Amino acid sequence: MGADDIRRVFRDNLTALMRAREIPNPYQLSIFLKGRGVPVSQRTIAYALDPEDHRFANLSTVQAVAAGFGVDAWQLLVPDMNPHAPPAIVRHGGNAPDVKRRTAKEIA
């Protein structure tokens, strides 16, 4: 997965989370995140959501946005993330983790 793919996945997942929470635009998302103690500027969010803009949020921003939504940063980088059931890593015995989807109630 190249840098453009990573940007697209983050943008798509952030958009999905915004729709799930009925957050219509970067300004409202900035307010939402600040209300959760996560100061991410409207401009940074707009960069991340603009498919023509190749400036990308740094890892600290990805982590902050994820925290604001109550998910881990890596979950925002999983293609086609379901905003109502983000992916989770669950260990079953051995060393290899299994990935499964959890519902919002299981996460809360």
C-alpha positions in Angstrom: 0.0 0.0 0.0 1.5 3.3 -1.1 1.3 6.8 0.4 -1.7 7.7 -1.9 -3.5 4.6 -0.8 -2.9 5.3 2.9 -4.2 8.9 2.4 -7.3 7.5 0.7 -8.0 4.9 3.4 -7.6 7.5 6.2 -9.8 10.0 4.3 -12.5 7.3 3.6 -12.5 6.1 7.2 -12.6 9.6 8.6 -15.5 10.5 6.3 -17.3 7.3 7.4 -16.9 8.2 11.1 -18.1 11.7 10.4 -21.2 10.4 8.6 -21.9 7.9 11.4 -21.8 10.8 14.0 -23.6 13.2 11.7 -20.7 15.6 11.5 -21.2 17.6 8.3 -17.8 19.3 7.7 -14.2 19.9 9.0 -15.3 22.9 11.1 -17.9 20.8 13.0 -15.4 17.9 13.3 -12.8 20.3 14.8 -15.4 21.4 17.4 -16.4 17.8 18.1 -12.7 16.8 18.7 -12.0 19.8 20.8 -15.0 18.9 23.0 -13.3 15.6 23.6 -10.0 17.3 24.6 -8.4 16.7 21.2 -7.2 19.9 19.6 -7.0 19.3 15.9 -7.4 22.4 13.6 -10.0 22.7 11.0 -7.3 23.3 8.4 -5.6 20.0 9.3 -8.9 18.1 9.0 -9.6 19.8 5.6 -6.2 18.7 4.3 -6.9 15.1 5.3 -10.4 15.2 3.7 -9.3 16.8 0.4 -8.5 14.2 -2.2 -6.5 16.7 -4.3 -4.3 17.8 -1.3 -1.2 15.7 -0.8 -0.4 17.2 2.6 -1.1 14.4 5.0 -1.8 14.4 8.7 1.2 13.2 10.7 1.0 10.2 13.0 0.2 12.4 16.0 -2.8 13.9 14.2 -4.0 10.4 13.1 -3.7 9.3 16.7 -5.5 12.4 18.0 -8.4 12.0 15.6 -8.6 8.3 16.5 -8.7 9.1 20.2 -11.4 11.7 19.6 -13.6 8.9 18.0 -12.6 6.3 20.6 -10.7 4.1 18.3 -7.0 3.3 17.8 -4.9 5.0 15.1 -4.3 1.8 13.2 -8.0 1.2 12.9 -8.3 4.4 10.8 -5.8 2.8 8.4 -7.7 -0.4 7.7 -9.4 -0.3 4.3 -13.3 -0.1 4.4 -13.5 0.3 8.2 -17.0 -0.1 9.5 -17.5 3.0 11.7 -20.1 1.1 13.8 -17.8 -2.0 14.2 -14.1 -1.1 13.9 -11.7 -3.9 13.4 -10.1 -5.5 16.5 -7.2 -7.8 17.2 -8.1 -10.7 19.4 -5.5 -13.3 20.4 -6.6 -17.0 20.4 -4.0 -19.2 22.0 -0.8 -19.2 19.8 1.2 -16.2 18.7 -0.8 -15.2 15.6 -3.6 -12.6 16.3 -7.0 -13.1 14.6 -8.8 -10.0 13.4 -12.5 -9.7 14.0 -15.1 -6.9 13.9 -16.7 -5.7 17.1 -19.9 -3.9 17.6 -20.0 -0.4 19.2 -21.5 -1.9 22.4 -18.6 -4.3 22.7 -16.2 -1.4 22.4 -18.0 0.9 24.9 
